[in-house]
C-alpha cells in the first residue's frame, strides 16, 4: 500500500493520480476519489530521488523536499479552484506551464532571454505566444480570428501535387545546411531526438502528416513512462493556399493525476479498431506541454460556427477542437523583437540609470543592475575604453545608385540563411524602390548591428542591419571612404572575414557612432 503513496511536503498523495489522501478515513477506496478533481498536478512540480531504499520527492525548481514555496498546498488548492472555474466552459485543455518552462521553450525556439530576467509573467507569456505565432506564420496565413476552416477547400494530393509530409515541412537555409553536414557525417539529423523541445514538436507534427499520408487519422502522443499523453484525431485537412495545409484536430490530455474516463474509453476504441490503426508517438512531458500550448492558443481562435463531427460513441465529448499549422524556425526579425524590450534590461520597468562604465545597459535601479552584473561584465569590459568612429551610411549600395543615375534598370536580391525559403519576390529590390531613412527606434541607446561585406567586387558595399531589421543600410566607399576603410580593416576578426558584430549609437539621420575595435564577448543571437 505504501508503494502506492507519495509524501510530498508533509502531505500524502496517491501516486497513481495525484489526489491528496485523508488519513482520517482510511476505509475510503480509490473509486471514491475518481470523481474528485485533484488539488494540483502535484507530480509535475516534483522530481523523485531514491535515497537508500526510500523514494523521496523534491521540487523541480529548488530541489528541496520540504520546499515551502513550491509545496504551499493551501495556495495551490485555491489556484486550482480558480483554474477549474476558469476552464469549466473553456475550449482548451488545462496545462500548467511554469515561467521557467516558458523560458526553456523560448530558448529551444532560438529566443534567448537571460535566466536572471525579472520581466513580468504577462511579458514572458506574450513573448512565448509571439514565438509560437511566428513559427506557424499565423499573421501571414490567417488575417484575423475567428478562423473557420469550413470556408476552405479540402487538401488533396492530386491538386497540391505533393505529400502532406512535404507540405508541412518548414526549414530555413541554415537548418538545411546543418542537416546536410550531419548526413555527410553519417548522422540522420542535425538535432538529436529529445534534445530540443521545439524541434521535437515540429517532428511530431510532421509525423502526424506522414500518418495521414498513409491513411492514419488518430494518434496517441505519450512519454516513454506512459504518465502523460495527448490523444488526437485529425478531423480533416484544409488548404490555406497551395503550399500550406491546416490540420483540424480533436484532442484531449491524459495524465496520471486526473480521472482516466476522459481518454481511457477513446484509447480502448482506437486500439481495438484493427481496420484503422493509431499512430504512436513518443514525446517528453515538456514537448507535450509545448504542443498543448500551441493547440490551446489556436483553439481559442476557431470559429464557433465550424461544424465539427465527433464520433458516435461519445468518447470524444470532452475533446477540445483546434487546428495545427506547419511549424518552422522562428524568423530572424521576430527573434530580434522578442529578445528586445523597452525599459530596464532585467525587468522592463522604467529606467533611471545606465551602467557608468559602458553606458550601454539601462536599469530601473541598483538591485537590477547588481543582479545583471555577472552577465553584463564581459560586454561591459569589451566596451569600456573602446574606440568609437563616426560613419555615414547610404540606403542603397553603390551599384544601384550608379544605375539610377544612368537611367538603367538594376535589381538586387538579398540572401539570408536564417530566412525560410519562399516563392515570392519581396526580397528583390530595384533602383526605383524608394528607400527612406529608417526611424530611430533606439533613441540614444547603444545597440548591436551586423556589418557584412558583399561578395561581388574588390570593394563591395558593407551591409548594416540590427536584429529587428529596423535599420537596413550600406556603408559604401564612395560615401564614406574613411569609415569604410576602418571597417574593412576589422573584417578579418569576424567569421570567415565576411561579417562582424559591433555596438553602435545613432547620432544622426544617416550617421552611426561605431565601437569598431571592440567585438561583443561572443557573437550575438541573430
FENMO-V218895 format. One record per pair of residues at least 12 apart in sequence whose ideal C-beta (glycine too) atoms are under 8 Angstrom apart, sorted by the first residue. I is the first residue (numbers start at 1). GAP is how many residues later the second one is. D is the distance in whole Angstrom. If there is no record, write none. Layout:
i;gap;d
I;GAP;D
I;GAP;D
//
This chain:
i;gap;d
3;12;8
4;12;7
5;16;7
6;36;8
6;37;8
6;49;8
6;51;6
7;50;7
8;34;6
8;38;6
8;49;5
8;63;6
9;56;8
9;57;6
9;58;7
9;59;8
9;61;8
9;62;3
9;64;7
10;56;7
10;61;8
11;60;8
11;62;6
13;29;5
13;30;8
14;16;7
14;19;7
15;28;8
16;14;8
16;240;6
17;13;8
17;16;7
17;17;8
17;21;6
17;239;6
17;240;5
17;241;7
17;242;8
18;20;5
18;22;7
18;23;6
18;24;5
18;25;6
18;237;8
18;238;7
18;239;3
18;240;8
19;14;5
19;17;7
19;19;5
19;20;8
19;238;7
20;18;8
20;19;5
20;53;7
21;12;8
34;225;5
34;227;8
35;224;7
37;43;7
37;47;6
37;221;8
38;42;8
38;219;5
38;220;6
39;34;7
39;37;6
39;38;5
39;41;5
40;33;8
40;36;5
40;37;7
40;39;8
40;40;5
40;217;8
41;55;5
41;214;7
41;216;5
41;217;8
42;215;6
43;184;8
43;213;7
43;214;6
44;52;6
44;213;8
44;241;8
45;14;6
45;15;6
45;25;6
45;26;8
46;12;6
46;13;6
46;14;6
47;12;8
47;13;5
47;16;7
49;16;8
59;12;6
61;37;8
61;39;6
91;208;5
91;209;6
91;211;7
91;229;6
91;230;7
92;203;8
92;204;4
92;207;5
92;208;7
92;228;6
92;230;8
93;158;7
93;159;7
93;160;4
93;199;6
93;202;7
93;203;6
93;227;5
94;159;8
95;158;7
95;194;6
95;197;4
95;198;7
95;201;7
97;192;5
97;196;6
99;22;6
99;25;6
101;185;7
101;188;7
102;22;5
102;23;7
102;26;5
103;12;7
103;14;8
103;21;7
104;93;7
104;182;7
105;23;6
105;26;8
105;92;6
105;93;7
105;181;8
105;184;8
105;185;5
105;188;8
106;21;6
106;22;6
106;25;6
106;232;7
108;88;5
108;89;4
108;90;4
108;91;7
109;22;5
109;26;6
109;89;5
109;220;8
109;221;5
110;219;7
110;220;5
110;225;5
110;415;7
111;16;7
111;20;5
111;219;6
111;224;6
111;227;5
111;228;6
111;414;8
112;227;6
112;413;5
113;14;7
113;226;7
114;232;8
114;258;8
114;261;6
116;230;6
116;255;5
116;256;6
116;258;8
116;259;6
117;229;6
117;230;7
118;228;5
118;229;4
118;230;8
118;250;7
118;253;7
119;222;7
119;227;8
119;228;6
119;229;5
120;227;8
120;228;7
123;218;7
123;225;6
127;211;5
128;165;7
129;168;6
130;204;7
130;207;8
130;208;6
131;199;5
131;203;7
131;207;6
132;161;7
132;162;6
132;165;6
133;164;8
134;196;5
134;197;5
134;200;4
134;204;8
135;63;7
135;192;5
135;193;6
135;194;7
135;195;5
136;158;7
136;189;4
136;190;7
136;191;6
136;192;8
137;188;7
137;189;8
137;191;7
138;187;7
141;99;5
141;100;8
141;103;6
141;184;7
142;98;8
142;159;8
145;155;8
145;156;4
145;157;8
145;158;8
146;155;6
146;156;6
146;157;4
146;158;7
146;159;8
147;154;5
147;155;6
147;156;6
147;176;7
148;154;8
148;155;4
148;157;6
148;158;5
149;87;7
149;89;5
149;97;6
149;99;5
149;153;8
149;157;6
149;174;6
150;155;7
150;156;5
150;157;6
152;86;4
152;87;6
152;88;6
152;94;7
153;85;7
153;86;5
154;82;6
154;83;7
154;84;6
154;85;7
155;12;8
155;82;4
155;83;6
155;84;5
155;90;5
156;83;8
157;56;8
159;80;8
159;83;8
160;79;7
160;82;6
160;85;8
163;46;8
163;47;8
163;50;5
164;45;4
164;46;8
164;48;5
164;49;5
164;73;7
164;81;6
165;41;6
165;44;5
165;45;5
165;48;6
167;42;7
167;76;7
167;77;7
167;78;5
167;159;7
168;37;6
168;38;6
168;41;4
168;77;6
168;158;4
168;159;8
169;37;6
169;157;7
170;32;8
170;156;5
170;157;6
170;158;3
170;159;7
170;250;6
171;157;7
171;158;7
171;249;7
171;250;8
172;156;7
172;157;5
172;245;7
172;246;5
172;247;6
172;248;5
172;249;7
173;242;8
173;243;8
173;244;4
173;245;7
173;246;7
173;248;7
174;155;8
174;243;4
174;244;6
175;15;7
175;154;6
177;240;7
178;12;4
178;13;8
194;90;6
194;93;8
197;87;7
197;89;5
197;90;5
197;93;6
198;92;7
198;129;8
200;83;7
200;84;7
200;87;5
201;82;8
201;86;5
201;89;5
201;90;5
201;93;7
201;126;7
202;125;5
202;126;8
204;17;6
204;77;6
204;79;6
204;83;7
204;87;7
205;42;8
205;119;6
205;121;7
205;122;6
207;12;8
207;72;7
207;74;6
208;24;7
208;26;7
208;39;7
208;71;7
208;73;8
208;116;7
209;36;8
209;38;7
211;68;4
212;22;6
212;25;6
212;35;8
215;61;8
216;60;7
216;61;6
216;62;7
216;63;5
217;16;6
217;17;5
217;59;7
218;13;8
218;14;7
218;15;5
218;16;8
218;52;5
218;58;7
218;60;4
218;61;7
219;12;8
219;13;4
219;14;8
219;15;8
219;59;6
219;60;4
219;61;7
219;62;6
220;12;8
220;47;7
220;50;7
220;58;6
220;59;7
220;60;6
220;61;7
221;60;4
221;62;5
221;67;6
221;70;7
222;58;8
222;59;8
222;60;7
222;61;7
222;66;8
223;59;7
223;60;6
223;61;6
223;62;5
223;65;7
224;58;6
227;28;7
227;29;5
227;58;7
228;25;8
228;26;7
228;27;5
228;28;7
228;57;5
228;60;6
229;24;7
229;25;4
229;26;8
229;34;7
229;59;8
230;21;6
230;22;7
230;23;6
230;24;8
230;53;8
230;58;6
230;61;6
230;62;7
231;20;7
231;21;5
231;22;8
231;23;6
231;32;5
231;35;6
231;36;7
231;39;8
231;88;7
232;17;5
232;18;7
232;19;5
233;16;7
233;17;5
233;18;8
233;78;8
233;83;7
233;86;8
234;13;5
234;14;7
234;15;5
235;13;5
235;14;6
235;15;6
235;73;6
235;74;7
235;86;8
236;12;5
240;85;8
243;180;8
244;81;7
244;82;7
245;81;7
246;77;5
246;78;7
246;79;6
247;76;6
247;77;4
248;58;8
248;60;8
248;73;7
248;74;8
248;75;5
249;46;7
249;72;8
249;73;6
249;74;7
249;75;6
250;58;7
250;60;7
250;66;6
250;69;4
250;70;7
250;71;6
251;44;6
251;68;6
251;69;6
251;71;6
252;14;7
252;64;8
252;66;6
252;67;4
252;68;7
253;35;8
253;39;6
254;13;8
262;56;5
265;48;8
265;50;5
266;49;4
266;50;6
266;53;8
269;42;8
269;44;6
269;46;6
294;30;7
294;33;8
295;25;7
295;27;4
295;29;7
296;24;8
296;26;7
298;24;5
298;25;5
298;26;7
298;27;8
299;21;5
299;22;6
299;23;4
302;19;6
302;20;7
302;21;7
306;15;7
308;13;5
328;92;5
329;89;7
329;91;7
331;87;8
331;88;7
331;89;7
332;84;7
332;86;4
332;87;7
332;135;7
332;137;8
332;194;7
333;134;8
333;135;6
333;136;5
335;132;7
335;190;6
335;191;8
336;130;7
336;131;3
336;132;4
336;133;7
336;190;8
337;130;8
337;131;5
339;128;7
339;186;6
340;127;7
340;128;7
343;19;8
343;21;7
344;18;6
344;19;5
344;20;4
344;21;8
344;24;5
345;16;5
345;17;6
345;18;7
345;23;8
345;27;6
345;31;8
346;17;7
346;18;8
346;22;4
346;23;8
346;25;6
346;26;5
347;17;6
347;21;6
349;15;4
350;14;6
351;12;6
351;13;6
352;12;6
352;13;6
353;12;7
353;13;8
353;16;7
355;14;7
355;21;7
355;25;6
357;23;5
357;26;8
357;27;5
358;21;7
358;22;5
358;25;4
358;26;5
358;88;8
359;87;7
360;19;7
360;20;7
360;23;6
360;85;8
360;86;4
360;143;6
361;15;6
361;18;8
361;19;8
362;83;7
378;143;4
379;141;6
379;142;6
381;140;8
382;136;5
382;137;7
382;138;6
382;139;6
383;63;8
383;120;6
383;132;6
383;135;6
386;117;8
386;129;4
386;130;8
386;131;6
386;132;4
387;128;7
387;129;6
387;130;5
387;131;8
388;117;8
388;125;5
388;126;7
388;127;5
388;128;8
389;94;6
389;97;6
389;124;7
389;125;6
389;127;5
390;93;7
390;117;7
390;121;6
390;122;7
390;123;6
390;124;8
391;84;6
391;89;6
391;92;3
391;93;8
391;95;8
391;96;7
391;120;7
391;121;5
391;122;8
391;123;6
392;87;6
392;88;4
392;91;6
392;118;6
392;119;5
393;71;6
393;80;4
393;81;6
393;82;6
393;86;7
393;87;8
393;117;6
393;118;7
393;119;6
394;67;8
394;79;6
394;80;5
394;81;8
394;82;5
394;85;5
394;116;7
395;40;4
395;41;7
395;42;7
395;78;6
395;79;7
396;35;7
396;39;6
396;78;7
397;15;7
397;57;7
397;64;4
397;77;5
397;79;6
398;63;6
398;76;8
398;78;5
398;79;7
398;80;6
399;13;8
399;62;8
400;12;6
400;29;8
400;31;5
401;30;8
403;28;5
404;27;4
404;28;8
408;23;8
409;21;7
409;22;7
409;23;8
410;20;7
410;21;5
411;17;6
411;18;7
411;19;5
412;16;7
412;17;5
412;18;8
413;14;6
413;15;5
413;16;8
414;13;5
414;15;8
414;49;8
418;108;7
437;72;5
437;73;6
438;32;6
438;33;4
438;34;7
438;35;7
439;31;7
440;66;5
441;27;8
441;29;5
442;24;8
442;28;8
442;63;8
442;64;6
443;63;8
444;61;6
444;62;8
445;60;7
446;57;5
446;58;7
446;59;5
446;69;8
447;19;6
447;56;7
447;57;6
447;58;8
448;18;7
448;19;7
448;53;6
448;54;7
448;55;6
448;56;8
448;72;7
448;76;5
449;15;6
449;16;7
449;17;5
449;22;7
449;52;7
449;53;6
449;55;5
449;63;8
449;65;8
450;13;8
450;14;7
450;15;6
450;16;8
450;49;6
450;50;8
450;51;6
450;76;6
451;12;7
451;13;6
451;24;7
451;36;6
451;48;7
451;49;5
451;50;8
451;51;6
452;46;6
452;47;4
453;35;7
453;38;6
453;45;6
453;46;7
455;43;8
459;18;5
459;25;8
461;13;4
461;14;7
461;15;5
461;16;8
462;12;7
462;13;4
462;14;8
462;22;7
462;25;6
462;26;7
464;48;8
467;57;7
467;58;8
467;59;6
471;35;8
473;37;8
475;12;6
483;31;8
486;30;6
487;13;8
487;27;7
487;29;7
490;12;8
490;26;6
490;27;7
493;26;6
494;25;8
495;28;7
500;19;7
501;18;6
501;19;6
501;22;6
501;23;6
501;25;8
502;12;5
502;13;6
502;14;6
502;16;8
502;17;7
502;18;8
503;12;5
503;15;7
503;17;7
//
